[in-house]
């Protein structure tokens, strides 16, 4: 029994070391725009609406330890911190969307630290564990660019107007990595980097709920429907 447990632990440690050795590679310029060819919709039809459900991007490990025999290690904690989005990426997230509490319709803008504006999920106290990595942020930006290429540039979805707050509706669980993933997807979808910085009031809202009121997954303890 103990021998099998040691083999499992050894395997987990090897996987962790392998994960840390991954190189964060980004797609070459122009690859997203030219990667896919889409069949045009019939001229008698018009694309009016798209409903998208997606997961978050790459994240840091969730568990801080492997039981009492393998407590939190400072080396691993610092390694995960080094793989999280930097200040520029966090600012990019906020330039693409507004994070709003469903009860208050605003987020406190008086926060002096950019992290306090972006890490607002109920799991923020577990930082850096279970958080979106820089790789994960770029993954979702790429997804957003692919969606823009498909639906706006190829299939001519015309419902996205200058006032993105009325044409894009977003809902997230109250988890830092999921809210940040939507911000990154919107950054790519709305082409924020190449467009004139949009008015903050015209950005899409990302709504989320407190844990007791959550309906998107049963683990939250709310009335999942």
GIDA-V610696 format. One record per helix or strand of 3 or more residues. SS is the DSSP state (H for helix, E for strand). FROM is the first residue (numbers start at 1). TO is the last residue. If there is no record, write none. Layout:
ss=SS from=FROM to=TO
ss=SS from=FROM to=TO
This chain:
ss=H from=2 to=20
ss=H from=74 to=82
ss=H from=87 to=94
ss=E from=97 to=101
ss=H from=114 to=118
ss=H from=124 to=126
ss=H from=134 to=154
ss=H from=164 to=167
ss=E from=169 to=171
ss=H from=176 to=189
ss=H from=200 to=202
ss=E from=204 to=208
ss=H from=211 to=213
ss=H from=218 to=220
